[in-house]
Amino acid sequence: MNLLTDAWIPIQQQGSYQKITLQQLLCGEQSGELCLPRNDMELACLQLLCAITQVLFTPKNKKELGQYIQQPMTAQDYVEVSRGKMSWFDLNHAKTPFMQIRGVKSTQPTGMDKLLAGVADGTNKAFVNPQGLGEVLCGGCAAIALFNAANNCPSMGGGFKGSLRGSTPITILIRGKELRQTIWLNVLTEETAEAAMPWYQNTKNQLPNYLDTVKADAKIAASAIGLNRGLLWQPAHFELLPPKTSGCCSCCGCIEPVYDGFNKAKFNYTVEGVWPHPLSARIFTVKKGEKEEKFPSFTTTAPTWTHLSRLVVDQQTDKEGQQTAPVIQQARTFMASDKIQLIVGGYRNNQATILERRHELFSLAQGWATHGEVIHQIIAVGLAYKTALRKALYLFAVGIKDKVHGSGINLCESAETNYYQQTESLLHYSLAAVDYAAPSAALNAQNGKLKAMVTALFEQATEPYRQEPKMLKALALARRSLNKSLQELEPEGANT
């Protein structure tokens, strides 16, 4: 199965499901929305489509990229360019199968469910995953799963290498009006690639590391990894078992040749430095004069909007900073006057175990590119009201030493969860509807709603304890703290 010529892209159009080829998609012959039973597989499929398109058709500049976005390419152009890279994307190639290494030795094959994040791990897997999901996979789903495991998932365990972005990075993509446009909006021009990777020109002809393999125990500078090689980086040694002639894919449900296992083996090497992935923001701190970079990830249950500031706003101080993904930096140069829709996704994990997966859509109103301070303020205020609620309830629980006895009842976690649930739609609306050039009215309205929500949540959380005499002082202390915090969050001039 070759990803450049075979029909493997699962789409749904007006209720009709089918698989189409990349040529049909990029040439405008077929369209639709990606359709897979798991949102993380849909996100990985989109990433894979962007990566293949980037490797085949990197535009020289914004003008050329704009032409690709506006007009489907011709079949002749697609065939001419893709002809030279057929061996890169052949899942069953005799020597260089896609994202695999031939001759992998293992004591026994691993089930295909291990390639699907969170299916084979976790104590609650039986409650959230359909039985048999990942038992056998068709070529398309196997390719997506291989790519996802290499780019977005924790490693297979001790001794196995993780992705170039670390364990579970947050991925951000720009959404277009249709799938074909979405793909092109997430392809870097040569100009952008050179800005993000000064070594781009010297490395642009590199092969993926499953064609030009890495030597054992090698030390590789991140700045020695080119764009194509980094996008298709396979951190582990995997090899699919030969496919069965026909079967029902337990992921997409299609009757096709299927794979029921793969071999895996540990392979050691070291990548020194951080490779600037096109679809990832980076955050950094400066310690003892050394800059330490990493990719943001979902480490807590806090919702995705709490991360949005560092995903779309560049900031830097002497001690820390954040740099947006190259694809967002590129969008600022030709989508600054338009609203933008962002797809944000990733996993939350505990080592190799997936705890949660996310795949969300955000809209930012016109002006987002030049008024990052407004995005930052919306997020900061949203978090500040949450902190005010937690602080008050913490005082209710612990009181003040030698002055006020606390209730001993911790309401912080449940109240924070309720706060995030009740404010999610408000924060999405604020980001999508605010007038970024004149945001005062919208920010004041947001503050008013958040204040009302926090007040109601405090009353709801403490209501069962109002009749308990031993807790009245702690309750009064908490209420004073909340009122003081809410007053401090009032916009300037709000009470004049």
C-alpha positions as CSV (number, residue, x, y, z in Angstrom):
1,M,0.0,0.0,0.0
2,N,1.5,3.3,-1.1
3,L,0.3,6.5,0.5
4,L,1.0,8.4,-2.7
5,T,-1.2,6.3,-5.0
6,D,-3.6,4.2,-3.0
7,A,-7.0,5.2,-1.5
8,W,-6.3,5.3,2.2
9,I,-7.7,8.7,3.3
10,P,-11.0,8.1,5.1
11,I,-13.5,10.9,4.5
12,Q,-17.2,11.6,4.9
13,Q,-19.1,13.8,2.5
14,Q,-22.8,14.4,2.9
15,G,-23.2,11.2,5.0
16,S,-21.3,9.1,2.5
17,Y,-18.0,7.4,3.6
18,Q,-15.2,6.5,1.3
19,K,-11.5,6.4,1.1
20,I,-9.7,8.6,-1.4
21,T,-6.2,9.1,-2.7
22,L,-3.9,12.0,-1.9
23,Q,-3.9,12.9,-5.5
24,Q,-7.7,13.1,-5.6
25,L,-7.6,15.3,-2.5
26,L,-4.8,17.7,-3.6
27,C,-6.2,17.9,-7.1
28,G,-9.7,18.8,-5.9
29,E,-11.2,15.7,-7.4
30,Q,-12.6,14.5,-4.0
31,S,-13.2,16.3,-0.7
32,G,-14.9,15.8,2.6
33,E,-14.1,15.7,6.3
34,L,-11.7,13.2,7.8
35,C,-13.7,10.3,9.4
36,L,-12.1,7.9,11.9
37,P,-13.6,6.5,15.1
38,R,-11.0,8.3,17.3
39,N,-10.3,12.0,17.3
40,D,-6.6,11.4,17.9
41,M,-6.4,9.3,14.8
42,E,-8.1,12.0,12.8
43,L,-5.6,14.5,14.1
44,A,-2.7,12.2,13.3
45,C,-4.1,11.6,9.8
46,L,-4.2,15.3,9.2
47,Q,-0.7,15.7,10.5
48,L,0.5,12.9,8.2
49,L,-1.3,14.5,5.2
50,C,0.5,17.8,6.0
51,A,3.8,16.1,6.4
52,I,3.6,14.3,3.0
53,T,2.4,17.4,1.3
54,Q,5.3,19.4,2.8
55,V,7.8,16.8,1.7
56,L,6.5,16.7,-1.8
57,F,5.5,20.3,-2.6
58,T,7.3,22.8,-0.4
59,P,6.3,26.2,-1.8
60,K,9.0,28.7,-2.5
61,N,7.2,31.7,-1.0
62,K,3.9,33.1,0.1
63,K,2.7,33.7,-3.4
64,E,3.2,30.1,-4.4
65,L,1.6,28.9,-1.2
66,G,-1.4,31.2,-1.8
67,Q,-1.8,29.6,-5.3
68,Y,-1.9,26.1,-3.8
69,I,-4.4,27.2,-1.2
70,Q,-6.7,28.8,-3.8
71,Q,-6.4,26.4,-6.7
72,P,-6.1,22.6,-6.7
73,M,-3.0,21.4,-8.4
74,T,-3.1,19.5,-11.7
75,A,-2.8,15.7,-11.8
76,Q,0.2,16.1,-14.0
77,D,2.1,18.2,-11.4
78,Y,1.2,15.7,-8.7
79,V,2.4,12.7,-10.7
80,E,5.6,14.3,-11.8
81,V,6.6,15.3,-8.2
82,S,5.4,12.2,-6.4
83,R,7.1,9.8,-8.8
84,G,10.5,10.4,-7.2
85,K,9.4,9.6,-3.7
86,M,7.3,6.5,-4.1
87,S,9.8,4.5,-2.0
88,W,9.4,6.9,0.9
89,F,5.7,6.1,1.4
90,D,5.3,2.4,0.6
91,L,4.1,0.5,3.7
92,N,5.2,-2.8,2.3
93,H,8.4,-1.8,0.5
94,A,10.9,-4.6,0.4
95,K,13.8,-2.5,1.8
96,T,12.5,0.8,3.1
97,P,8.8,0.4,4.3
98,F,7.2,3.6,5.5
99,M,8.2,4.4,9.1
100,Q,9.7,1.0,9.6
101,I,13.1,-0.8,9.6
102,R,13.5,-4.2,7.9
103,G,14.9,-7.1,10.0
104,V,13.7,-6.0,13.4
105,K,14.3,-8.9,15.9
106,S,11.9,-9.4,18.9
107,T,11.1,-12.4,21.0
108,Q,7.5,-12.2,20.0
109,P,5.2,-9.9,17.9
110,T,3.3,-7.1,19.5
111,G,-0.4,-6.6,19.0
112,M,-1.5,-3.7,16.8
113,D,-3.5,-2.3,19.7
114,K,-0.1,-1.2,21.1
115,L,0.2,1.2,18.2
116,L,-3.1,3.0,19.2
117,A,-2.4,5.3,22.1
118,G,-4.3,4.4,25.3
119,V,-5.9,1.2,23.9
120,A,-3.6,-1.3,25.4
121,D,-2.7,0.7,28.5
122,G,-4.5,2.1,31.5
123,T,-6.8,0.5,34.1
124,N,-9.9,2.0,32.6
125,K,-9.3,1.0,29.0
126,A,-12.1,-1.4,29.0
127,F,-14.6,1.4,29.8
128,V,-13.5,3.9,27.1
129,N,-12.4,1.8,24.2
130,P,-14.6,-0.6,22.2
131,Q,-13.7,-4.2,22.5
132,G,-11.3,-5.3,19.8
133,L,-10.2,-1.9,18.7
134,G,-6.8,-2.3,17.3
135,E,-7.0,-6.1,16.8
136,V,-6.2,-5.8,13.1
137,L,-5.5,-2.6,11.1
138,C,-5.7,-1.9,7.4
139,G,-2.8,-0.2,5.6
140,G,-4.2,3.3,6.0
141,C,-4.9,3.0,9.7
142,A,-1.6,1.2,10.3
143,A,0.3,4.1,8.6
144,I,-1.6,6.7,10.6
145,A,-0.9,4.7,13.8
146,L,2.8,4.4,13.0
147,F,3.0,8.1,12.3
148,N,1.1,9.0,15.5
149,A,3.2,6.7,17.7
150,A,6.4,8.3,16.3
151,N,5.2,11.9,16.7
152,N,2.6,12.3,19.4
153,C,2.8,9.4,21.9
154,P,4.9,8.3,24.8
155,S,7.6,5.8,23.9
156,M,6.9,2.1,24.1
157,G,8.5,2.0,27.5
158,G,12.0,1.8,29.1
159,G,14.7,1.8,26.5
160,F,12.5,2.9,23.6
161,K,13.0,6.4,22.3
162,G,10.2,9.0,22.2
163,S,9.4,11.5,19.5
164,L,11.6,14.5,18.6
165,R,9.1,16.7,20.6
166,G,9.2,14.7,23.8
167,S,6.6,12.5,25.3
168,T,3.2,14.0,24.5
169,P,3.5,17.4,22.8
170,I,0.6,19.8,22.1
171,T,0.0,20.0,18.3
172,I,-1.5,23.1,16.7
173,L,-2.8,23.3,13.2
174,I,-4.7,26.0,11.2
175,R,-8.1,25.0,9.8
176,G,-9.2,26.0,6.4
177,K,-12.6,26.1,4.7
178,E,-12.1,22.5,3.4
179,L,-9.7,19.7,4.0
180,R,-7.4,20.5,1.0
181,Q,-7.0,24.1,2.2
182,T,-6.4,22.9,5.8
183,I,-3.5,20.8,4.6
184,W,-1.9,23.7,2.6
185,L,-2.3,26.2,5.5
186,N,0.0,23.9,7.6
187,V,2.7,23.6,5.0
188,L,5.7,25.9,5.4
189,T,7.2,27.9,2.6
190,E,10.9,27.7,2.0
191,E,11.1,31.2,3.4
192,T,9.5,30.2,6.6
193,A,11.4,27.0,6.9
194,E,14.7,28.9,6.6
195,A,13.6,31.3,9.3
196,A,12.7,28.5,11.6
197,M,15.7,26.3,10.6
198,P,18.7,28.2,9.4
199,W,20.1,24.9,8.3
200,Y,17.2,24.2,6.0
201,Q,18.9,24.7,2.6
202,N,21.9,22.5,3.6
203,T,19.6,19.7,4.8
204,K,16.6,19.8,2.5
205,N,17.7,16.8,0.5
206,Q,18.0,14.5,3.5
207,L,16.2,11.2,3.6
208,P,13.9,10.0,6.4
209,N,15.8,8.0,9.0
210,Y,14.0,4.8,7.9
211,L,15.7,5.2,4.5
212,D,19.0,6.6,5.7
213,T,19.3,5.0,9.1
214,V,20.9,6.3,12.3
215,K,23.9,4.5,13.7
216,A,23.6,2.9,17.1
217,D,24.6,5.2,20.0
218,A,25.0,8.2,17.6
219,K,24.8,11.7,18.9
220,I,22.9,13.9,16.5
221,A,22.6,17.7,16.8
222,A,19.0,18.9,16.3
223,S,20.4,21.4,13.9
224,A,21.6,18.6,11.7
225,I,18.1,17.3,11.1
226,G,16.4,18.7,8.0
227,L,12.7,19.5,7.6
228,N,11.8,16.3,5.7
229,R,13.8,14.1,7.9
230,G,12.4,15.6,11.1
231,L,8.8,15.4,9.9
232,L,9.1,11.7,9.1
233,W,11.4,10.9,12.1
234,Q,10.9,7.3,13.4
235,P,12.3,7.2,16.9
236,A,12.0,3.4,17.3
237,H,12.6,0.3,15.3
238,F,9.3,-1.1,14.2
239,E,8.4,-3.6,11.5
240,L,4.9,-4.7,10.6
241,L,4.2,-8.4,10.1
242,P,3.2,-9.3,6.6
243,P,-0.4,-8.4,6.0
244,K,-3.2,-10.9,5.8
245,T,-5.0,-11.0,2.4
246,S,-8.3,-9.7,3.7
247,G,-10.0,-8.8,6.9
248,C,-12.2,-6.2,8.6
249,C,-10.1,-3.3,10.0
250,S,-11.0,-2.9,13.6
251,C,-10.5,0.8,13.4
252,C,-12.2,2.0,10.2
253,G,-14.2,-1.1,9.5
254,C,-13.2,-1.5,5.9
255,I,-12.5,-4.9,4.3
256,E,-8.9,-4.8,3.1
257,P,-5.6,-6.5,3.6
258,V,-4.9,-6.1,7.4
259,Y,-2.0,-6.3,9.8
260,D,-2.3,-8.1,13.1
261,G,1.1,-7.4,14.7
262,F,4.5,-5.9,14.5
263,N,8.0,-6.5,15.8
264,K,9.7,-3.8,17.9
265,A,13.2,-3.4,19.2
266,K,15.1,-0.9,21.4
267,F,17.6,1.3,19.6
268,N,19.7,3.9,21.3
269,Y,20.9,7.3,20.1
270,T,20.8,10.8,21.4
271,V,19.4,14.0,19.8
272,E,21.1,17.0,21.3
273,G,19.0,20.2,21.3
274,V,15.4,20.8,20.4
275,W,14.2,20.4,16.8
276,P,11.8,23.2,15.8
277,H,8.8,21.2,14.7
278,P,6.5,23.2,12.4
279,L,3.3,22.4,14.4
280,S,4.6,23.0,17.9
281,A,5.2,26.0,20.1
282,R,8.2,26.0,22.3
283,I,8.7,27.3,25.8
284,F,12.1,28.1,27.4
285,T,13.7,29.1,30.6
286,V,17.2,30.6,31.1
287,K,19.1,29.0,34.0
288,K,22.7,29.9,34.8
289,G,23.0,31.5,31.4
290,E,21.8,28.4,29.5
291,K,18.6,28.3,27.5
292,E,16.5,25.2,28.2
293,E,13.7,24.6,25.6
294,K,10.9,22.2,25.5
295,F,7.5,21.6,23.9
296,P,4.4,22.4,26.0
297,S,2.1,19.5,26.8
298,F,-1.1,18.8,28.8
299,T,0.2,18.0,32.3
300,T,-2.9,18.7,34.3
301,T,-6.6,18.5,33.9
302,A,-6.8,22.3,33.2
303,P,-8.7,22.8,29.9
304,T,-7.0,23.5,26.6
305,W,-7.9,27.3,26.6
306,T,-5.5,27.8,29.5
307,H,-2.6,26.9,27.2
308,L,-3.7,29.0,24.2
309,S,-1.7,32.1,25.1
310,R,1.6,30.3,24.9
311,L,0.5,28.6,21.7
312,V,-0.3,31.8,19.7
313,V,1.6,34.6,21.5
314,D,5.3,35.1,21.4
315,Q,6.8,36.4,24.7
316,Q,10.3,36.7,26.0
317,T,12.0,38.0,29.2
318,D,15.5,37.6,30.5
319,K,14.5,34.4,32.3
320,E,11.8,32.7,30.3
321,G,9.7,32.9,27.1
322,Q,7.6,31.2,24.6
323,Q,7.8,30.9,20.8
324,T,4.9,30.0,18.6
325,A,4.9,27.2,16.1
326,P,6.5,28.1,12.7
327,V,3.1,27.5,11.1
328,I,1.5,30.2,13.3
329,Q,4.4,32.6,12.6
330,Q,3.8,32.0,8.9
331,A,0.1,32.6,9.2
332,R,0.8,36.0,10.8
333,T,2.3,37.1,7.5
334,F,-0.7,36.4,5.3
335,M,-3.7,35.8,7.5
336,A,-3.2,38.8,9.8
337,S,-6.3,40.6,8.6
338,D,-8.5,37.5,8.8
339,K,-10.0,35.5,11.6
340,I,-8.4,32.1,12.2
341,Q,-9.5,28.7,13.3
342,L,-7.0,26.5,15.2
343,I,-7.1,22.8,15.8
344,V,-5.3,22.0,19.1
345,G,-4.7,18.4,20.3
346,G,-2.5,16.1,22.2
347,Y,-2.5,13.6,25.1
348,R,-2.1,13.8,28.8
349,N,0.0,10.9,30.1
350,N,1.6,9.3,33.1
351,Q,4.8,7.9,31.6
352,A,3.7,5.4,29.0
353,T,0.0,5.5,30.1
354,I,-2.4,7.7,28.3
355,L,-4.7,9.5,30.8
356,E,-6.6,11.7,28.4
357,R,-6.7,12.8,24.8
358,R,-7.8,16.2,23.4
359,H,-8.8,17.5,20.0
360,E,-10.4,20.9,20.1
361,L,-11.2,23.8,17.8
362,F,-10.6,27.4,18.6
363,S,-11.6,30.5,16.7
364,L,-9.7,33.8,17.0
365,A,-11.3,37.0,15.7
366,Q,-9.7,39.4,13.2
367,G,-6.8,41.1,14.8
368,W,-5.4,38.1,16.6
369,A,-2.1,38.3,14.8
370,T,-1.2,41.8,16.0
371,H,-2.9,41.9,19.4
372,G,-1.5,38.9,21.3
373,E,-1.6,40.9,24.5
374,V,-5.4,40.7,24.3
375,I,-5.3,36.9,24.0
376,H,-2.9,36.8,26.9
377,Q,-5.2,39.0,29.0
378,I,-8.3,37.0,28.3
379,I,-6.5,33.8,29.4
380,A,-4.9,35.5,32.4
381,V,-8.1,36.9,33.7
382,G,-9.8,33.5,33.2
383,L,-7.2,31.9,35.4
384,A,-7.2,34.7,37.9
385,Y,-10.8,34.2,38.8
386,K,-10.2,30.5,39.2
387,T,-7.3,31.3,41.6
388,A,-9.5,33.6,43.6
389,L,-12.1,30.8,44.1
390,R,-9.4,28.3,45.1
391,K,-7.7,30.7,47.5
392,A,-11.0,31.4,49.3
393,L,-11.9,27.7,49.6
394,Y,-8.4,26.9,50.7
395,L,-8.8,29.4,53.6
396,F,-12.2,27.8,54.4
397,A,-10.4,24.5,54.7
398,V,-7.3,25.5,56.7
399,G,-8.2,28.8,58.3
400,I,-5.4,31.0,59.8
401,K,-3.0,29.4,62.3
402,D,-3.8,30.3,66.0
403,K,-6.6,32.7,64.8
404,V,-9.3,31.0,62.8
405,H,-9.9,27.2,62.8
406,G,-10.4,25.8,59.4
407,S,-13.2,23.5,58.4
408,G,-10.9,20.8,57.4
409,I,-12.9,20.2,54.3
410,N,-11.1,20.6,51.0
411,L,-13.5,21.9,48.4
412,C,-10.8,23.3,46.1
413,E,-10.6,20.5,43.5
414,S,-14.3,20.0,42.9
415,A,-14.8,23.8,42.7
416,E,-12.0,24.2,40.2
417,T,-13.4,21.4,38.1
418,N,-16.8,23.1,38.1
419,Y,-15.3,26.4,37.3
420,Y,-13.5,25.1,34.2
421,Q,-16.7,23.3,33.1
422,Q,-18.9,26.3,33.5
423,T,-16.5,28.9,31.9
424,E,-15.3,26.9,28.9
425,S,-17.8,28.2,26.4
426,L,-17.4,31.8,27.7
427,L,-13.7,31.7,27.2
428,H,-14.1,30.3,23.7
429,Y,-16.6,33.0,22.9
430,S,-14.4,35.8,24.2
431,L,-11.5,34.7,22.1
432,A,-13.7,34.4,19.0
433,A,-15.8,37.5,19.4
434,V,-13.6,40.1,21.0
435,D,-12.7,43.3,19.1
436,Y,-8.9,43.0,19.3
437,A,-8.4,46.6,18.4
438,A,-10.8,47.9,21.1
439,P,-11.3,45.0,23.6
440,S,-12.3,46.9,26.7
441,A,-16.1,46.4,26.4
442,A,-15.7,42.7,25.7
443,L,-13.2,42.2,28.6
444,N,-15.4,44.0,31.0
445,A,-18.3,41.8,30.0
446,Q,-16.2,38.7,30.4
447,N,-15.1,39.9,33.9
448,G,-18.7,40.5,35.0
449,K,-19.7,37.0,33.9
450,L,-16.7,35.3,35.5
451,K,-17.3,37.2,38.8
452,A,-20.9,36.0,38.8
453,M,-19.9,32.4,38.1
454,V,-17.2,32.4,40.8
455,T,-19.6,33.9,43.4
456,A,-22.2,31.3,42.6
457,L,-19.7,28.4,42.7
458,F,-18.5,29.6,46.1
459,E,-22.0,29.8,47.5
460,Q,-22.8,26.4,46.0
461,A,-19.7,24.8,47.4
462,T,-20.1,26.2,51.0
463,E,-23.9,26.0,51.2
464,P,-24.0,22.7,53.1
465,Y,-21.8,24.1,55.9
466,R,-23.5,27.4,56.6
467,Q,-25.5,26.0,59.5
468,E,-22.5,24.5,61.3
469,P,-21.4,26.9,64.1
470,K,-17.8,25.6,64.2
471,M,-17.3,26.6,60.6
472,L,-18.9,30.1,60.6
473,K,-15.6,31.9,61.2
474,A,-13.8,30.0,58.5
475,L,-16.7,30.7,56.1
476,A,-16.6,34.4,56.9
477,L,-12.8,34.4,56.4
478,A,-13.2,32.7,53.0
479,R,-15.9,35.1,52.0
480,R,-13.8,38.1,52.9
481,S,-10.9,36.7,50.9
482,L,-13.1,36.0,47.9
483,N,-14.6,39.5,48.0
484,K,-11.2,41.1,48.3
485,S,-9.8,39.1,45.3
486,L,-12.9,39.8,43.2
487,Q,-12.5,43.5,43.9
488,E,-8.9,43.4,42.9
489,L,-9.9,41.8,39.6
490,E,-12.3,44.6,38.7
491,P,-11.2,46.5,35.6
492,E,-9.9,50.0,36.3
493,G,-12.7,52.5,36.5
494,A,-15.4,49.8,36.8
495,N,-16.7,51.2,40.1
496,T,-16.4,54.9,39.2
